């Protein structure tokens, strides 16, 4: 099933908008997750640094011999309650020394991984991990070393649940989804009406061309829309005007040809019927057969003229230019009309001039000259005059054939 330009363009725009919204949504979620993670790690590191400072002072207050576990545990418990985090102290080997809990805690059953300890002892540790099983799920974990005289005596680890990220991202996604739906709704509406405005002139063009196909060239396309659409609309309207002119010319041509063909056909038919039914006596046969022969030749020339016109319009008429004495062609053509000229006592002037040379196709020039002389003889009244003149300006030879009579009315001259 073929899709309309409107549906394809609208679907393409909506697809691009949806794809952009989805990509932006994914980027927003990734950035939000990264931001939430960094914020929690920064906050946790701040609390772990406070715990490390407290434990360092505790160690120094005991002459740098030991850390008072009771005081330290109370401090870690207070920090843990205030920040909802888990704090515990490990030695440089990764074994747990104490935590906020009394008695044996879960931390003491695990030893921190060497890679994590190496990073924590050198510059501190930040990450999301289970710390080798200390936590059942991945937690935000920060490790801050404790120094005494520039010597690391232990590391404070702080862990906080990462479950809050899910709720945070859910809230972000909900807000984004509401905004995205509003954007899609507004963008879809704008795309719909803009696409409709873009396609409307094309629909008018389709209707106009369908009218042209039915032979109705009066339809016109509204000139509206973008510059390119306006140019196309003007081109179609100009084409319609030209087609209307051509159609009028074609109809006029067919009417004229029909009339011109009807006259000799009527003459031929009448004389043939007269010979067959005996109306024309046998001693007049040569005369009327001569007229029939002339009319047949006339029909032949008319058919050749129409074929030449069709070939010229199709660009298929070959030209054979060569030196031609146009005056000789004119004189020879007038000889073919000797009988009607004598019957109407027409005076022909201008046949006593010299040669009139031109570079042209002799057959086509002969056809043109014949048509002009035939028309002049036909419409010149009895005892009228036909004059022939030539004018050569060095580039073109102009042949003028004039006759007395009423002439062509001005309103009929194209």
C-alpha positions as a LaTeX table, in Angstrom:
\begin{tabular}{lrrr}
\hline
Residue & $x$ (\AA) & $y$ (\AA) & $z$ (\AA) \\
\hline
Unk1 & 0.00 & 0.00 & 0.00 \\
Unk2 & 1.45 & 3.33 & $-1.07$ \\
Unk3 & 1.87 & 5.98 & 1.60 \\
Unk4 & 1.13 & 9.63 & 1.03 \\
Unk5 & 3.84 & 12.25 & 1.28 \\
Unk6 & 2.03 & 13.73 & 4.28 \\
Unk7 & 2.03 & 10.45 & 6.25 \\
Unk8 & 5.65 & 9.67 & 5.40 \\
Unk9 & 6.92 & 13.14 & 6.29 \\
Unk10 & 4.82 & 13.29 & 9.46 \\
Unk11 & 5.97 & 9.81 & 10.51 \\
Unk12 & 9.61 & 10.71 & 9.79 \\
Unk13 & 9.42 & 13.88 & 11.89 \\
Unk14 & 7.70 & 12.09 & 14.78 \\
Unk15 & 10.29 & 9.30 & 14.61 \\
Unk16 & 13.12 & 11.84 & 14.77 \\
Unk17 & 11.46 & 13.63 & 17.70 \\
Unk18 & 10.86 & 10.36 & 19.59 \\
Unk19 & 14.42 & 9.19 & 18.92 \\
Unk20 & 15.79 & 12.51 & 20.15 \\
Unk21 & 13.62 & 12.38 & 23.27 \\
Unk22 & 14.72 & 8.80 & 24.01 \\
Unk23 & 18.40 & 9.66 & 23.54 \\
Unk24 & 18.05 & 12.75 & 25.73 \\
Unk25 & 16.21 & 10.68 & 28.33 \\
Unk26 & 18.95 & 8.06 & 28.44 \\
Unk27 & 21.62 & 10.75 & 28.69 \\
Unk28 & 19.67 & 12.48 & 31.45 \\
Unk29 & 19.33 & 9.23 & 33.41 \\
Unk30 & 23.03 & 8.44 & 32.99 \\
Unk31 & 24.08 & 11.93 & 34.05 \\
Unk32 & 21.61 & 11.88 & 36.95 \\
Unk33 & 22.91 & 8.50 & 38.11 \\
Unk34 & 26.49 & 9.74 & 37.89 \\
Unk35 & 25.60 & 12.94 & 39.72 \\
Unk36 & 23.72 & 11.06 & 42.45 \\
Unk37 & 26.63 & 8.65 & 42.86 \\
Unk38 & 29.21 & 11.43 & 43.13 \\
Unk39 & 27.07 & 13.41 & 45.56 \\
Unk40 & 26.65 & 10.40 & 47.84 \\
Unk41 & 30.34 & 9.51 & 47.65 \\
Unk42 & 31.33 & 13.12 & 48.39 \\
Unk43 & 28.99 & 13.25 & 51.37 \\
Unk44 & 30.18 & 9.86 & 52.59 \\
Unk45 & 33.82 & 10.86 & 52.21 \\
Unk46 & 33.21 & 13.99 & 54.24 \\
Unk47 & 31.76 & 11.88 & 57.07 \\
Unk48 & 34.58 & 9.33 & 56.77 \\
Unk49 & 37.15 & 12.14 & 56.97 \\
Unk50 & 35.49 & 13.36 & 60.16 \\
Unk51 & 35.65 & 9.85 & 61.59 \\
Unk52 & 39.32 & 9.55 & 60.61 \\
Unk53 & 40.09 & 12.88 & 62.29 \\
Unk54 & 38.30 & 11.78 & 65.48 \\
Unk55 & 40.18 & 8.49 & 65.57 \\
Unk56 & 43.47 & 10.22 & 64.84 \\
Unk57 & 42.94 & 12.58 & 67.80 \\
Unk58 & 41.91 & 9.62 & 69.94 \\
Unk59 & 45.16 & 7.88 & 69.03 \\
Unk60 & 47.24 & 10.97 & 69.80 \\
Unk61 & 45.48 & 11.52 & 73.13 \\
Unk62 & 46.63 & 8.07 & 74.19 \\
Unk63 & 50.28 & 8.90 & 73.53 \\
Unk64 & 50.03 & 7.29 & 70.13 \\
Unk65 & 49.96 & 3.88 & 71.72 \\
Unk66 & 46.41 & 2.76 & 71.08 \\
Unk67 & 42.90 & 3.91 & 70.19 \\
Unk68 & 40.37 & 3.88 & 72.98 \\
Unk69 & 37.81 & 1.48 & 71.55 \\
Unk70 & 34.96 & 2.64 & 73.79 \\
Unk71 & 35.34 & 6.31 & 72.89 \\
Unk72 & 35.97 & 5.50 & 69.24 \\
Unk73 & 32.94 & 3.20 & 69.07 \\
Unk74 & 30.71 & 5.90 & 70.54 \\
Unk75 & 31.97 & 8.43 & 67.99 \\
Unk76 & 31.42 & 6.01 & 65.09 \\
Unk77 & 27.95 & 5.17 & 66.40 \\
Unk78 & 26.99 & 8.86 & 66.53 \\
Unk79 & 28.29 & 9.45 & 62.99 \\
Unk80 & 26.55 & 6.32 & 61.76 \\
Unk81 & 23.20 & 7.40 & 63.20 \\
Unk82 & 23.54 & 10.95 & 61.90 \\
Unk83 & 24.52 & 9.98 & 58.36 \\
Unk84 & 22.74 & 6.61 & 58.05 \\
Unk85 & 26.06 & 5.01 & 57.15 \\
Unk86 & 28.21 & 2.19 & 58.41 \\
Unk87 & 31.69 & 3.04 & 59.83 \\
Unk88 & 34.47 & 0.66 & 60.82 \\
Unk89 & 38.24 & 0.81 & 61.33 \\
Unk90 & 40.72 & $-1.60$ & 59.74 \\
Unk91 & 44.47 & $-1.99$ & 60.14 \\
Unk92 & 46.87 & $-1.64$ & 57.18 \\
Unk93 & 46.46 & $-5.35$ & 56.40 \\
Unk94 & 42.68 & $-5.00$ & 55.97 \\
Unk95 & 41.54 & $-6.65$ & 59.22 \\
Unk96 & 38.72 & $-4.98$ & 61.13 \\
Unk97 & 39.79 & $-3.43$ & 64.46 \\
Unk98 & 36.48 & $-1.97$ & 65.62 \\
Unk99 & 33.11 & $-0.68$ & 64.43 \\
Unk100 & 30.07 & 0.95 & 65.93 \\
Unk101 & 28.75 & $-2.43$ & 67.07 \\
Unk102 & 29.81 & $-4.05$ & 70.34 \\
Unk103 & 30.98 & $-7.62$ & 70.49 \\
Unk104 & 31.82 & $-9.64$ & 67.40 \\
Unk105 & 30.56 & $-7.87$ & 64.24 \\
Unk106 & 30.19 & $-9.06$ & 60.66 \\
Unk107 & 33.14 & $-6.90$ & 59.58 \\
Unk108 & 35.61 & $-8.99$ & 61.58 \\
Unk109 & 34.90 & $-12.10$ & 59.52 \\
Unk110 & 36.19 & $-10.50$ & 56.32 \\
Unk111 & 39.51 & $-9.09$ & 55.19 \\
Unk112 & 39.43 & $-6.14$ & 52.78 \\
Unk113 & 40.76 & $-6.95$ & 49.31 \\
Unk114 & 44.43 & $-6.07$ & 48.80 \\
Unk115 & 43.76 & $-3.85$ & 45.77 \\
Unk116 & 41.15 & $-1.85$ & 47.66 \\
Unk117 & 43.47 & $-1.55$ & 50.67 \\
Unk118 & 46.39 & $-0.43$ & 48.49 \\
Unk119 & 44.27 & 2.31 & 46.98 \\
Unk120 & 42.81 & 3.32 & 50.35 \\
Unk121 & 46.25 & 3.54 & 52.01 \\
Unk122 & 47.78 & 5.58 & 49.19 \\
Unk123 & 45.15 & 8.17 & 48.29 \\
Unk124 & 41.84 & 6.95 & 49.63 \\
Unk125 & 39.19 & 4.72 & 48.09 \\
Unk126 & 35.85 & 5.58 & 46.45 \\
Unk127 & 33.51 & 3.13 & 44.76 \\
Unk128 & 30.38 & 1.02 & 44.71 \\
Unk129 & 31.13 & $-2.48$ & 45.98 \\
Unk130 & 30.22 & $-5.20$ & 48.49 \\
Unk131 & 33.76 & $-5.07$ & 49.95 \\
Unk132 & 34.25 & $-8.76$ & 49.37 \\
Unk133 & 30.98 & $-9.82$ & 51.02 \\
Unk134 & 30.80 & $-7.46$ & 53.98 \\
Unk135 & 27.64 & $-6.03$ & 52.41 \\
Unk136 & 24.99 & $-8.20$ & 50.83 \\
Unk137 & 24.39 & $-5.66$ & 48.05 \\
Unk138 & 26.58 & $-3.06$ & 46.42 \\
Unk139 & 27.03 & $-0.01$ & 48.66 \\
Unk140 & 28.67 & 3.34 & 48.30 \\
Unk141 & 32.04 & 2.79 & 50.00 \\
Unk142 & 34.72 & 5.32 & 50.96 \\
Unk143 & 38.05 & 4.55 & 52.61 \\
Unk144 & 40.07 & 7.33 & 54.33 \\
Unk145 & 43.54 & 6.60 & 55.78 \\
Unk146 & 44.49 & 7.69 & 59.34 \\
Unk147 & 47.94 & 9.25 & 59.68 \\
Unk148 & 50.23 & 9.70 & 62.67 \\
Unk149 & 53.54 & 11.41 & 61.99 \\
Unk150 & 52.94 & 10.78 & 58.28 \\
Unk151 & 52.59 & 7.08 & 58.94 \\
Unk152 & 49.36 & 5.26 & 58.11 \\
Unk153 & 48.10 & 3.50 & 61.19 \\
Unk154 & 44.75 & 2.38 & 59.78 \\
Unk155 & 41.85 & 3.18 & 57.49 \\
Unk156 & 38.29 & 4.22 & 58.22 \\
Unk157 & 35.76 & 2.69 & 55.84 \\
Unk158 & 32.28 & 4.12 & 55.49 \\
Unk159 & 29.48 & 2.37 & 53.61 \\
Unk160 & 25.99 & 3.56 & 52.69 \\
Unk161 & 23.17 & 1.84 & 50.85 \\
Unk162 & 22.88 & 2.53 & 47.12 \\
Unk163 & 19.16 & 1.76 & 47.05 \\
Unk164 & 18.34 & 5.47 & 47.08 \\
Unk165 & 19.55 & 5.77 & 43.49 \\
Unk166 & 16.60 & 3.73 & 42.24 \\
Unk167 & 14.11 & 6.06 & 43.90 \\
Unk168 & 16.03 & 9.10 & 42.72 \\
Unk169 & 16.16 & 7.90 & 39.10 \\
Unk170 & 12.47 & 6.96 & 39.27 \\
Unk171 & 11.61 & 10.52 & 40.31 \\
Unk172 & 13.86 & 11.96 & 37.58 \\
Unk173 & 12.33 & 9.66 & 34.97 \\
Unk174 & 8.81 & 10.60 & 36.05 \\
Unk175 & 9.55 & 14.31 & 35.71 \\
Unk176 & 11.30 & 13.74 & 32.39 \\
Unk177 & 8.42 & 11.62 & 31.10 \\
Unk178 & 5.88 & 14.34 & 31.84 \\
Unk179 & 8.06 & 16.94 & 30.12 \\
Unk180 & 8.75 & 14.62 & 27.18 \\
Unk181 & 5.04 & 13.95 & 26.66 \\
Unk182 & 4.34 & 17.68 & 26.61 \\
Unk183 & 7.20 & 18.25 & 24.15 \\
Unk184 & 6.02 & 15.42 & 21.89 \\
Unk185 & 2.45 & 16.74 & 21.98 \\
Unk186 & 3.49 & 20.29 & 21.10 \\
Unk187 & 6.06 & 19.15 & 18.51 \\
Unk188 & 3.60 & 16.69 & 16.97 \\
Unk189 & 0.98 & 19.43 & 16.63 \\
Unk190 & 3.48 & 21.83 & 15.05 \\
Unk191 & 4.77 & 19.12 & 12.68 \\
Unk192 & 1.22 & 18.13 & 11.72 \\
Unk193 & 0.13 & 21.63 & 10.74 \\
Unk194 & 3.46 & 22.53 & 9.11 \\
Unk195 & 3.36 & 19.30 & 7.09 \\
Unk196 & $-0.24$ & 19.97 & 6.11 \\
Unk197 & 0.73 & 23.48 & 4.99 \\
Unk198 & 3.63 & 22.06 & 2.97 \\
Unk199 & 1.56 & 19.32 & 1.32 \\
Unk200 & $-1.52$ & 21.46 & 0.58 \\
Unk201 & 0.02 & 23.12 & $-2.53$ \\
Unk202 & 1.16 & 19.70 & $-3.77$ \\
Unk203 & $-2.40$ & 18.39 & $-3.50$ \\
Unk204 & $-3.60$ & 21.41 & $-5.46$ \\
Unk205 & $-0.96$ & 20.62 & $-8.09$ \\
Unk206 & $-2.18$ & 17.01 & $-8.31$ \\
Unk207 & $-5.76$ & 18.18 & $-8.81$ \\
Unk208 & $-4.64$ & 20.66 & $-11.46$ \\
Unk209 & $-2.59$ & 18.08 & $-13.37$ \\
Unk210 & $-5.52$ & 15.65 & $-13.24$ \\
Unk211 & $-7.65$ & 18.39 & $-14.80$ \\
Unk212 & $-4.98$ & 18.86 & $-17.48$ \\
Unk213 & $-5.09$ & 15.12 & $-18.17$ \\
Unk214 & $-8.85$ & 15.40 & $-18.75$ \\
Unk215 & $-8.29$ & 18.24 & $-21.20$ \\
Unk216 & $-9.36$ & 21.04 & $-18.84$ \\
Unk217 & $-6.58$ & 23.64 & $-18.87$ \\
Unk218 & $-8.52$ & 26.29 & $-16.94$ \\
Unk219 & $-7.39$ & 24.96 & $-13.53$ \\
Unk220 & $-4.74$ & 26.99 & $-11.72$ \\
Unk221 & $-2.56$ & 26.29 & $-8.68$ \\
Unk222 & $-2.55$ & 28.82 & $-5.80$ \\
Unk223 & 0.87 & 30.45 & $-5.50$ \\
Unk224 & 1.64 & 29.95 & $-1.81$ \\
Unk225 & 4.09 & 28.21 & 0.50 \\
Unk226 & 7.88 & 28.30 & 0.40 \\
Unk227 & 9.80 & 29.92 & $-2.44$ \\
Unk228 & 10.47 & 26.61 & $-4.20$ \\
Unk229 & 6.78 & 25.63 & $-4.01$ \\
Unk230 & 5.79 & 29.06 & $-5.35$ \\
Unk231 & 8.20 & 28.69 & $-8.27$ \\
Unk232 & 6.76 & 25.26 & $-9.04$ \\
Unk233 & 3.20 & 26.64 & $-8.83$ \\
Unk234 & 4.05 & 29.46 & $-11.24$ \\
Unk235 & 5.69 & 26.98 & $-13.61$ \\
Unk236 & 2.58 & 24.76 & $-13.58$ \\
Unk237 & 0.31 & 27.76 & $-14.16$ \\
Unk238 & 2.49 & 28.92 & $-17.05$ \\
Unk239 & 2.43 & 25.40 & $-18.46$ \\
Unk240 & $-1.38$ & 25.37 & $-18.17$ \\
Unk241 & $-1.61$ & 28.68 & $-20.03$ \\
Unk242 & 0.70 & 27.38 & $-22.77$ \\
Unk243 & $-1.25$ & 24.13 & $-23.02$ \\
Unk244 & $-4.49$ & 26.09 & $-23.27$ \\
Unk245 & $-3.01$ & 28.15 & $-26.09$ \\
Unk246 & $-1.73$ & 25.03 & $-27.83$ \\
Unk247 & $-5.11$ & 23.34 & $-27.43$ \\
Unk248 & $-6.87$ & 26.36 & $-28.91$ \\
Unk249 & $-4.37$ & 26.40 & $-31.76$ \\
Unk250 & $-4.84$ & 22.67 & $-32.29$ \\
Unk251 & $-8.61$ & 22.98 & $-32.43$ \\
Unk252 & $-8.37$ & 25.92 & $-34.79$ \\
Unk253 & $-5.89$ & 24.01 & $-36.92$ \\
Unk254 & $-8.13$ & 20.95 & $-37.07$ \\
Unk255 & $-11.13$ & 23.11 & $-37.94$ \\
Unk256 & $-9.19$ & 24.86 & $-40.71$ \\
Unk257 & $-7.75$ & 21.62 & $-42.03$ \\
Unk258 & $-11.19$ & 20.01 & $-41.98$ \\
Unk259 & $-12.56$ & 22.94 & $-43.94$ \\
Unk260 & $-9.65$ & 22.92 & $-46.39$ \\
Unk261 & $-9.94$ & 19.17 & $-46.91$ \\
Unk262 & $-13.70$ & 19.31 & $-47.28$ \\
Unk263 & $-13.60$ & 21.76 & $-50.21$ \\
Unk264 & $-11.46$ & 19.65 & $-52.62$ \\
Unk265 & $-13.13$ & 16.44 & $-51.46$ \\
Unk266 & $-16.54$ & 17.94 & $-52.24$ \\
Unk267 & $-15.30$ & 19.08 & $-55.64$ \\
Unk268 & $-13.78$ & 15.70 & $-56.45$ \\
Unk269 & $-16.86$ & 13.82 & $-55.24$ \\
Unk270 & $-19.24$ & 16.04 & $-57.20$ \\
Unk271 & $-17.34$ & 15.75 & $-60.47$ \\
Unk272 & $-16.84$ & 11.98 & $-60.10$ \\
Unk273 & $-20.56$ & 11.51 & $-59.39$ \\
Unk274 & $-21.37$ & 13.68 & $-62.41$ \\
Unk275 & $-19.16$ & 11.54 & $-64.66$ \\
Unk276 & $-20.61$ & 8.29 & $-63.28$ \\
Unk277 & $-24.28$ & 9.27 & $-63.56$ \\
Unk278 & $-23.87$ & 10.90 & $-67.00$ \\
Unk279 & $-24.62$ & 14.44 & $-65.88$ \\
Unk280 & $-21.29$ & 15.57 & $-67.34$ \\
Unk281 & $-21.06$ & 14.87 & $-71.08$ \\
Unk282 & $-18.19$ & 12.73 & $-72.31$ \\
Unk283 & $-16.64$ & 15.54 & $-74.33$ \\
Unk284 & $-16.14$ & 17.47 & $-71.05$ \\
Unk285 & $-14.40$ & 14.57 & $-69.28$ \\
Unk286 & $-10.84$ & 15.84 & $-69.91$ \\
Unk287 & $-11.69$ & 19.23 & $-68.46$ \\
Unk288 & $-13.28$ & 17.93 & $-65.26$ \\
Unk289 & $-10.71$ & 15.17 & $-64.88$ \\
Unk290 & $-8.07$ & 17.90 & $-65.02$ \\
Unk291 & $-9.86$ & 19.70 & $-62.19$ \\
Unk292 & $-10.04$ & 16.43 & $-60.22$ \\
Unk293 & $-6.31$ & 15.86 & $-60.81$ \\
Unk294 & $-5.51$ & 19.38 & $-59.59$ \\
Unk295 & $-7.63$ & 18.89 & $-56.47$ \\
Unk296 & $-5.94$ & 15.55 & $-55.76$ \\
Unk297 & $-2.53$ & 17.22 & $-56.02$ \\
Unk298 & $-3.81$ & 19.95 & $-53.74$ \\
Unk299 & $-4.91$ & 17.34 & $-51.19$ \\
Unk300 & $-1.51$ & 15.69 & $-51.46$ \\
Unk301 & 0.25 & 18.98 & $-50.79$ \\
Unk302 & $-1.99$ & 19.65 & $-47.80$ \\
Unk303 & $-1.19$ & 16.23 & $-46.34$ \\
Unk304 & 2.53 & 16.82 & $-46.92$ \\
Unk305 & 2.23 & 20.22 & $-45.22$ \\
Unk306 & 0.56 & 18.68 & $-42.16$ \\
Unk307 & 3.21 & 15.97 & $-41.98$ \\
Unk308 & 5.94 & 18.61 & $-42.21$ \\
Unk309 & 4.30 & 20.60 & $-39.41$ \\
Unk310 & 4.21 & 17.49 & $-37.21$ \\
Unk311 & 7.84 & 16.73 & $-38.01$ \\
Unk312 & 8.91 & 20.30 & $-37.25$ \\
Unk313 & 7.11 & 20.23 & $-33.89$ \\
Unk314 & 8.83 & 16.92 & $-33.07$ \\
Unk315 & 12.20 & 18.24 & $-34.29$ \\
Unk316 & 12.41 & 15.42 & $-36.84$ \\
Unk317 & 12.25 & 17.41 & $-40.09$ \\
Unk318 & 15.69 & 17.26 & $-41.74$ \\
Unk319 & 16.90 & 20.40 & $-43.51$ \\
Unk320 & 18.93 & 20.38 & $-46.71$ \\
Unk321 & 20.21 & 23.95 & $-47.13$ \\
Unk322 & 21.74 & 24.80 & $-50.50$ \\
Unk323 & 21.90 & 27.78 & $-52.88$ \\
Unk324 & 18.38 & 28.41 & $-54.25$ \\
Unk325 & 17.12 & 30.90 & $-56.82$ \\
Unk326 & 13.91 & 31.90 & $-55.05$ \\
Unk327 & 12.80 & 34.03 & $-58.02$ \\
Unk328 & 12.89 & 30.97 & $-60.27$ \\
Unk329 & 10.76 & 29.02 & $-57.75$ \\
Unk330 & 8.24 & 31.88 & $-57.66$ \\
Unk331 & 7.98 & 32.03 & $-61.47$ \\
Unk332 & 7.63 & 28.26 & $-61.76$ \\
Unk333 & 4.88 & 28.26 & $-59.13$ \\
Unk334 & 2.94 & 31.03 & $-60.89$ \\
Unk335 & 3.00 & 28.91 & $-64.06$ \\
Unk336 & 1.09 & 26.22 & $-62.16$ \\
Unk337 & $-1.69$ & 28.76 & $-61.47$ \\
Unk338 & $-1.83$ & 30.05 & $-65.06$ \\
Unk339 & $-5.41$ & 28.87 & $-65.67$ \\
Unk340 & $-7.09$ & 30.51 & $-62.60$ \\
Unk341 & $-5.00$ & 33.67 & $-63.15$ \\
Unk342 & $-6.23$ & 33.96 & $-66.74$ \\
Unk343 & $-9.82$ & 33.17 & $-65.77$ \\
Unk344 & $-9.85$ & 35.96 & $-63.15$ \\
Unk345 & $-7.76$ & 38.26 & $-65.39$ \\
Unk346 & $-5.26$ & 38.85 & $-62.59$ \\
Unk347 & $-2.21$ & 40.96 & $-63.34$ \\
Unk348 & 1.04 & 39.60 & $-61.86$ \\
Unk349 & 3.80 & 42.16 & $-61.26$ \\
Unk350 & 7.45 & 41.72 & $-60.27$ \\
Unk351 & 8.29 & 38.60 & $-62.32$ \\
Unk352 & 10.73 & 40.47 & $-64.53$ \\
Unk353 & 13.39 & 40.93 & $-61.83$ \\
Unk354 & 16.73 & 39.13 & $-61.81$ \\
Unk355 & 17.85 & 36.22 & $-59.70$ \\
Unk356 & 17.17 & 36.21 & $-55.94$ \\
Unk357 & 19.63 & 33.78 & $-54.34$ \\
Unk358 & 19.40 & 32.39 & $-50.80$ \\
Unk359 & 20.79 & 29.49 & $-48.76$ \\
Unk360 & 17.72 & 27.36 & $-47.97$ \\
Unk361 & 15.98 & 24.01 & $-48.38$ \\
Unk362 & 14.44 & 24.16 & $-51.88$ \\
Unk363 & 11.56 & 21.77 & $-51.10$ \\
Unk364 & 10.42 & 23.68 & $-48.01$ \\
Unk365 & 10.80 & 27.06 & $-49.72$ \\
Unk366 & 8.82 & 25.76 & $-52.69$ \\
Unk367 & 6.04 & 24.61 & $-50.34$ \\
Unk368 & 5.91 & 28.00 & $-48.60$ \\
Unk369 & 5.89 & 29.90 & $-51.90$ \\
Unk370 & 3.15 & 27.64 & $-53.25$ \\
Unk371 & 0.95 & 28.27 & $-50.19$ \\
Unk372 & 1.42 & 32.04 & $-50.45$ \\
Unk373 & 0.67 & 32.18 & $-54.19$ \\
Unk374 & $-2.29$ & 29.82 & $-53.86$ \\
Unk375 & $-3.75$ & 32.02 & $-51.13$ \\
Unk376 & $-3.10$ & 35.18 & $-53.17$ \\
Unk377 & $-4.77$ & 33.76 & $-56.31$ \\
Unk378 & $-7.70$ & 32.45 & $-54.28$ \\
Unk379 & $-8.54$ & 35.75 & $-52.57$ \\
Unk380 & $-7.64$ & 38.22 & $-55.33$ \\
Unk381 & $-10.79$ & 39.55 & $-57.00$ \\
Unk382 & $-11.26$ & 39.55 & $-60.79$ \\
Unk383 & $-8.99$ & 41.99 & $-62.61$ \\
Unk384 & $-6.99$ & 42.32 & $-59.40$ \\
Unk385 & $-3.22$ & 42.50 & $-58.97$ \\
Unk386 & $-0.60$ & 40.26 & $-57.38$ \\
Unk387 & 2.84 & 41.82 & $-56.86$ \\
Unk388 & 6.11 & 40.10 & $-55.98$ \\
Unk389 & 9.12 & 41.88 & $-54.46$ \\
Unk390 & 12.47 & 40.88 & $-52.95$ \\
Unk391 & 14.66 & 42.56 & $-50.37$ \\
Unk392 & 18.14 & 41.29 & $-49.50$ \\
Unk393 & 19.89 & 42.97 & $-46.54$ \\
Unk394 & 23.02 & 40.80 & $-46.82$ \\
Unk395 & 21.91 & 38.37 & $-44.12$ \\
Unk396 & 18.37 & 37.47 & $-45.13$ \\
Unk397 & 16.26 & 37.46 & $-48.28$ \\
Unk398 & 12.74 & 38.75 & $-47.72$ \\
Unk399 & 10.08 & 37.71 & $-50.27$ \\
Unk400 & 6.82 & 39.70 & $-50.29$ \\
Unk401 & 3.70 & 38.58 & $-52.19$ \\
Unk402 & 0.89 & 41.12 & $-52.06$ \\
Unk403 & $-2.56$ & 40.99 & $-53.60$ \\
Unk404 & $-5.46$ & 43.37 & $-53.91$ \\
Unk405 & $-8.60$ & 42.53 & $-52.00$ \\
Unk406 & $-10.09$ & 42.83 & $-48.55$ \\
Unk407 & $-7.17$ & 41.20 & $-46.74$ \\
Unk408 & $-7.24$ & 39.50 & $-43.34$ \\
Unk409 & $-9.21$ & 41.31 & $-40.60$ \\
Unk410 & $-6.96$ & 42.69 & $-37.86$ \\
Unk411 & $-8.76$ & 40.73 & $-35.14$ \\
Unk412 & $-7.90$ & 37.47 & $-36.93$ \\
Unk413 & $-4.20$ & 38.26 & $-37.27$ \\
Unk414 & $-2.27$ & 36.37 & $-34.52$ \\
\hline
\end{tabular}
